[in-house]
Amino acid sequence: NGIELQNLPESWIWVEFWKIIFELKNGIYLVAPNVEPPGNPILRISAVRSGSVNLADRKYLSNFDMDLNKYYLEEKDLLFTRYNGSLDLVGICGMVRNLKGNTLYPDKLIRVRLALEVILPEFTEIFFQTHIARKNIIGVVKSSAGQKGISGKDLKIQPFPLPPLVEQYEIVRRVNALFALADQIEQQVAEATKRTEALTQAVLAKAFRGELVEWESCHTQNRLV
């Protein structure tokens, strides 16, 4: 079936994803929610990206005559994209963080709640960002009417590497530390780039004011002396 497995550490096992899932549920089907309030906040499909959920990326659902309680998100829910026009965005996973107030999710997203006694949502989110997870998910994606999609059934049978909980905690800690370091380096690079751009603009300004030639002449004389 094209699914790829790799050798695991001795204390790990491969399981099908459904074995560690408490609940898997597609979002609410809706037609043309409002861009602005009032209404119940509901995420856009674009709110989910690999490794993140942007709770501010949302619309509003009003005058909807049905029980919405089963479609509200909870902290540490996992959201997977069920359909998208781009293959790279199908089946990606992000975890809900810092949830404030009732928030719904649409039918093109899948909500997964895990059996927390054996698996960490944070570890699961990390795994579904890996190359092997993406390769296996892309292998079961189907296309229809210009959209690419993955079903809950296909998601449930994805192979998942299950370590002991203590190892999951340590992996999450180390990955978060590395991500924080990467963010710090990125910020330093951005600040250095900003300083370089400012210096470039200052040099150009001197050049167009005729000051740069005088500055170079002065420094050349100093070197000759």
DRENDO-1510 file (C-alpha; in Angstrom, 1 decimal, always signed):
<recs>
REC; n; res; u; v; w
REC; 1; ASN; +0.0; +0.0; +0.0 .
REC; 2; GLY; +3.0; +2.3; -0.2 .
REC; 3; ILE; +3.2; +3.1; +3.5 .
REC; 4; GLU; +6.7; +3.6; +4.7 .
REC; 5; LEU; +8.0; +2.4; +8.1 .
REC; 6; GLN; +11.4; +2.9; +9.6 .
REC; 7; ASN; +13.2; +1.1; +12.4 .
REC; 8; LEU; +12.3; +2.4; +15.8 .
REC; 9; PRO; +14.1; +2.4; +19.2 .
REC; 10; GLU; +13.6; -0.7; +21.2 .
REC; 11; SER; +11.1; +0.9; +23.6 .
REC; 12; TRP; +8.9; +2.2; +20.7 .
REC; 13; ILE; +6.2; +0.4; +18.6 .
REC; 14; TRP; +4.3; +1.2; +15.4 .
REC; 15; VAL; +0.6; +1.4; +15.9 .
REC; 16; GLU; -2.3; +2.5; +13.6 .
REC; 17; PHE; -3.3; +6.0; +14.6 .
REC; 18; TRP; -6.9; +5.0; +15.5 .
REC; 19; LYS; -5.5; +3.0; +18.4 .
REC; 20; ILE; -4.5; +6.1; +20.3 .
REC; 21; ILE; -7.5; +8.3; +19.2 .
REC; 22; PHE; -10.3; +9.0; +21.7 .
REC; 23; GLU; -12.5; +10.8; +19.1 .
REC; 24; LEU; -12.2; +11.9; +15.5 .
REC; 25; LYS; -14.9; +14.2; +14.1 .
REC; 26; ASN; -15.3; +16.3; +10.9 .
REC; 27; GLY; -16.3; +20.0; +11.5 .
REC; 28; ILE; -19.6; +21.6; +10.9 .
REC; 29; TYR; -21.0; +22.1; +7.4 .
REC; 30; LEU; -21.9; +25.7; +6.7 .
REC; 31; VAL; -22.7; +28.1; +3.9 .
REC; 32; ALA; -21.2; +31.6; +3.7 .
REC; 33; PRO; -20.4; +32.5; +7.3 .
REC; 34; ASN; -20.1; +36.2; +8.2 .
REC; 35; VAL; -16.7; +37.9; +7.9 .
REC; 36; GLU; -17.5; +40.2; +10.9 .
REC; 37; PRO; -19.4; +39.6; +14.2 .
REC; 38; PRO; -22.0; +39.0; +15.5 .
REC; 39; GLY; -22.1; +35.2; +15.6 .
REC; 40; ASN; -20.2; +32.2; +16.8 .
REC; 41; PRO; -16.5; +32.3; +15.9 .
REC; 42; ILE; -15.6; +29.6; +13.4 .
REC; 43; LEU; -12.1; +28.9; +12.1 .
REC; 44; ARG; -11.2; +29.4; +8.4 .
REC; 45; ILE; -9.5; +26.4; +6.7 .
REC; 46; SER; -6.4; +28.6; +6.5 .
REC; 47; ALA; -6.2; +28.8; +10.3 .
REC; 48; VAL; -4.5; +25.4; +10.3 .
REC; 49; ARG; -0.9; +25.1; +9.2 .
REC; 50; SER; +1.7; +22.5; +10.0 .
REC; 51; GLY; +2.5; +22.8; +13.7 .
REC; 52; SER; +0.1; +25.7; +14.5 .
REC; 53; VAL; -3.5; +26.8; +14.7 .
REC; 54; ASN; -4.2; +30.6; +14.3 .
REC; 55; LEU; -7.3; +31.2; +16.4 .
REC; 56; ALA; -7.6; +34.7; +15.0 .
REC; 57; ASP; -8.1; +33.5; +11.5 .
REC; 58; ARG; -11.9; +33.1; +11.7 .
REC; 59; LYS; -15.3; +34.0; +10.5 .
REC; 60; TYR; -18.7; +34.1; +12.3 .
REC; 61; LEU; -21.7; +31.8; +12.2 .
REC; 62; SER; -25.1; +33.2; +13.1 .
REC; 63; ASN; -28.7; +32.0; +13.0 .
REC; 64; PHE; -27.7; +28.4; +12.8 .
REC; 65; ASP; -30.5; +26.1; +14.0 .
REC; 66; MET; -28.7; +23.1; +15.4 .
REC; 67; ASP; -26.7; +22.0; +18.5 .
REC; 68; LEU; -23.2; +23.5; +18.2 .
REC; 69; ASN; -21.8; +22.0; +21.4 .
REC; 70; LYS; -20.3; +19.0; +19.7 .
REC; 71; TYR; -18.3; +21.3; +17.3 .
REC; 72; TYR; -16.6; +23.5; +19.9 .
REC; 73; LEU; -12.9; +23.2; +20.2 .
REC; 74; GLU; -11.0; +22.4; +23.4 .
REC; 75; GLU; -7.4; +23.2; +24.5 .
REC; 76; LYS; -4.9; +20.7; +22.9 .
REC; 77; ASP; -7.4; +19.4; +20.3 .
REC; 78; LEU; -5.6; +18.5; +17.1 .
REC; 79; LEU; -6.9; +19.8; +13.8 .
REC; 80; PHE; -6.1; +18.2; +10.4 .
REC; 81; THR; -7.0; +19.7; +7.0 .
REC; 82; ARG; -9.4; +17.4; +5.3 .
REC; 83; TYR; -9.5; +19.2; +1.9 .
REC; 84; ASN; -7.4; +21.8; +0.1 .
REC; 85; GLY; -6.5; +22.8; -3.4 .
REC; 86; SER; -2.8; +22.4; -2.6 .
REC; 87; LEU; -1.4; +18.9; -1.9 .
REC; 88; ASP; +1.1; +20.4; +0.5 .
REC; 89; LEU; -1.7; +21.6; +2.8 .
REC; 90; VAL; -3.8; +18.4; +2.9 .
REC; 91; GLY; -3.5; +16.4; +6.1 .
REC; 92; ILE; -1.3; +18.9; +7.9 .
REC; 93; CYS; -1.8; +19.0; +11.7 .
REC; 94; GLY; -1.8; +21.8; +14.2 .
REC; 95; MET; -2.7; +21.8; +17.9 .
REC; 96; VAL; -5.1; +24.3; +19.5 .
REC; 97; ARG; -3.3; +26.5; +22.0 .
REC; 98; ASN; -4.4; +29.4; +24.2 .
REC; 99; LEU; -8.1; +28.9; +23.4 .
REC; 100; LYS; -10.4; +31.7; +24.7 .
REC; 101; GLY; -14.1; +31.3; +24.4 .
REC; 102; ASN; -16.2; +29.1; +22.3 .
REC; 103; THR; -14.8; +28.4; +18.8 .
REC; 104; LEU; -16.1; +26.2; +16.1 .
REC; 105; TYR; -14.3; +24.5; +13.2 .
REC; 106; PRO; -15.6; +23.9; +9.6 .
REC; 107; ASP; -16.2; +20.6; +7.8 .
REC; 108; LYS; -13.0; +20.8; +5.8 .
REC; 109; LEU; -11.1; +20.3; +9.0 .
REC; 110; ILE; -10.9; +17.1; +11.1 .
REC; 111; ARG; -10.7; +17.4; +14.9 .
REC; 112; VAL; -8.8; +14.6; +16.8 .
REC; 113; ARG; -8.9; +14.0; +20.5 .
REC; 114; LEU; -6.3; +11.6; +21.8 .
REC; 115; ALA; -6.1; +8.9; +24.5 .
REC; 116; LEU; -4.1; +11.2; +26.8 .
REC; 117; GLU; -3.1; +8.3; +29.1 .
REC; 118; VAL; -0.8; +7.0; +26.3 .
REC; 119; ILE; +0.0; +9.9; +23.9 .
REC; 120; LEU; +0.8; +13.6; +24.1 .
REC; 121; PRO; -0.9; +15.9; +21.6 .
REC; 122; GLU; +2.3; +17.9; +21.4 .
REC; 123; PHE; +4.3; +14.8; +20.4 .
REC; 124; THR; +1.6; +13.9; +17.8 .
REC; 125; GLU; +1.8; +17.4; +16.3 .
REC; 126; ILE; +5.6; +17.1; +16.0 .
REC; 127; PHE; +5.4; +13.6; +14.3 .
REC; 128; PHE; +2.9; +14.8; +11.7 .
REC; 129; GLN; +5.4; +17.5; +10.6 .
REC; 130; THR; +8.0; +14.8; +9.8 .
REC; 131; HIS; +9.0; +13.8; +6.3 .
REC; 132; ILE; +7.8; +10.2; +6.8 .
REC; 133; ALA; +4.4; +11.2; +8.1 .
REC; 134; ARG; +3.9; +13.6; +5.2 .
REC; 135; LYS; +4.9; +11.0; +2.6 .
REC; 136; ASN; +2.5; +8.4; +4.1 .
REC; 137; ILE; -0.4; +10.9; +4.1 .
REC; 138; ILE; +0.2; +12.2; +0.6 .
REC; 139; GLY; +0.1; +8.5; -0.5 .
REC; 140; VAL; -3.6; +8.2; +0.4 .
REC; 141; VAL; -4.7; +11.7; -0.8 .
REC; 142; LYS; -7.5; +11.6; -3.4 .
REC; 143; SER; -8.5; +14.3; -5.9 .
REC; 144; SER; -12.0; +15.4; -6.8 .
REC; 145; ALA; -13.2; +18.6; -8.7 .
REC; 146; GLY; -9.9; +20.4; -8.2 .
REC; 147; GLN; -9.7; +19.6; -4.5 .
REC; 148; LYS; -7.4; +17.2; -2.8 .
REC; 149; GLY; -8.6; +15.4; +0.3 .
REC; 150; ILE; -8.0; +12.8; +3.0 .
REC; 151; SER; -10.8; +11.0; +4.8 .
REC; 152; GLY; -11.0; +10.3; +8.5 .
REC; 153; LYS; -10.8; +6.6; +7.7 .
REC; 154; ASP; -7.4; +7.2; +5.8 .
REC; 155; LEU; -6.2; +9.2; +8.7 .
REC; 156; LYS; -7.1; +6.5; +11.3 .
REC; 157; ILE; -4.9; +3.9; +9.6 .
REC; 158; GLN; -1.8; +6.1; +9.4 .
REC; 159; PRO; +1.2; +4.4; +11.0 .
REC; 160; PHE; +2.3; +6.1; +14.2 .
REC; 161; PRO; +5.5; +5.6; +16.2 .
REC; 162; LEU; +4.5; +5.3; +19.9 .
REC; 163; PRO; +7.2; +5.8; +22.5 .
REC; 164; PRO; +6.7; +5.6; +26.3 .
REC; 165; LEU; +5.2; +8.8; +27.8 .
REC; 166; VAL; +8.4; +9.7; +29.5 .
REC; 167; GLU; +10.3; +9.7; +26.2 .
REC; 168; GLN; +7.5; +11.7; +24.6 .
REC; 169; TYR; +7.8; +14.5; +27.2 .
REC; 170; GLU; +11.6; +14.6; +26.7 .
REC; 171; ILE; +11.3; +14.8; +22.9 .
REC; 172; VAL; +8.7; +17.6; +23.1 .
REC; 173; ARG; +11.0; +19.5; +25.5 .
REC; 174; ARG; +14.0; +19.2; +23.3 .
REC; 175; VAL; +12.1; +20.1; +20.1 .
REC; 176; ASN; +10.6; +23.1; +21.7 .
REC; 177; ALA; +14.1; +24.2; +22.9 .
REC; 178; LEU; +15.4; +23.9; +19.4 .
REC; 179; PHE; +12.5; +25.8; +17.9 .
REC; 180; ALA; +13.0; +28.6; +20.5 .
REC; 181; LEU; +16.7; +28.7; +19.5 .
REC; 182; ALA; +15.8; +28.8; +15.8 .
REC; 183; ASP; +13.4; +31.7; +16.5 .
REC; 184; GLN; +16.1; +33.6; +18.4 .
REC; 185; ILE; +18.6; +33.1; +15.5 .
REC; 186; GLU; +15.9; +34.2; +13.0 .
REC; 187; GLN; +15.3; +37.4; +15.0 .
REC; 188; GLN; +19.0; +38.1; +15.2 .
REC; 189; VAL; +19.3; +37.7; +11.4 .
REC; 190; ALA; +16.3; +40.0; +10.9 .
REC; 191; GLU; +17.8; +42.6; +13.1 .
REC; 192; ALA; +21.2; +42.4; +11.3 .
REC; 193; THR; +19.5; +42.6; +8.0 .
REC; 194; LYS; +17.6; +45.7; +9.1 .
REC; 195; ARG; +20.9; +47.3; +10.3 .
REC; 196; THR; +22.5; +46.5; +6.9 .
REC; 197; GLU; +19.6; +48.0; +5.0 .
REC; 198; ALA; +19.8; +51.1; +7.1 .
REC; 199; LEU; +23.6; +51.4; +6.5 .
REC; 200; THR; +23.0; +50.9; +2.7 .
REC; 201; GLN; +20.5; +53.6; +2.6 .
REC; 202; ALA; +22.9; +55.9; +4.6 .
REC; 203; VAL; +25.7; +55.2; +2.1 .
REC; 204; LEU; +23.4; +55.9; -0.9 .
REC; 205; ALA; +22.2; +59.1; +0.7 .
REC; 206; LYS; +25.8; +60.3; +1.1 .
REC; 207; ALA; +26.5; +59.3; -2.5 .
REC; 208; PHE; +23.7; +61.3; -3.9 .
REC; 209; ARG; +24.6; +64.3; -1.8 .
REC; 210; GLY; +28.2; +64.2; -3.0 .
REC; 211; GLU; +29.5; +63.4; +0.4 .
REC; 212; LEU; +30.7; +59.9; -0.4 .
REC; 213; VAL; +33.5; +61.1; -2.7 .
REC; 214; GLU; +34.8; +63.4; -0.1 .
REC; 215; TRP; +34.7; +60.7; +2.5 .
REC; 216; GLU; +36.6; +58.2; +0.2 .
REC; 217; SER; +39.2; +60.9; -0.7 .
REC; 218; CYS; +39.8; +61.7; +3.0 .
REC; 219; HIS; +40.3; +58.0; +3.9 .
REC; 220; THR; +42.6; +57.4; +0.8 .
REC; 221; GLN; +44.9; +60.3; +1.9 .
REC; 222; ASN; +45.0; +58.9; +5.4 .
REC; 223; ARG; +46.1; +55.5; +4.0 .
REC; 224; LEU; +48.8; +57.0; +1.8 .
REC; 225; VAL; +50.2; +58.9; +4.8 .
</recs>
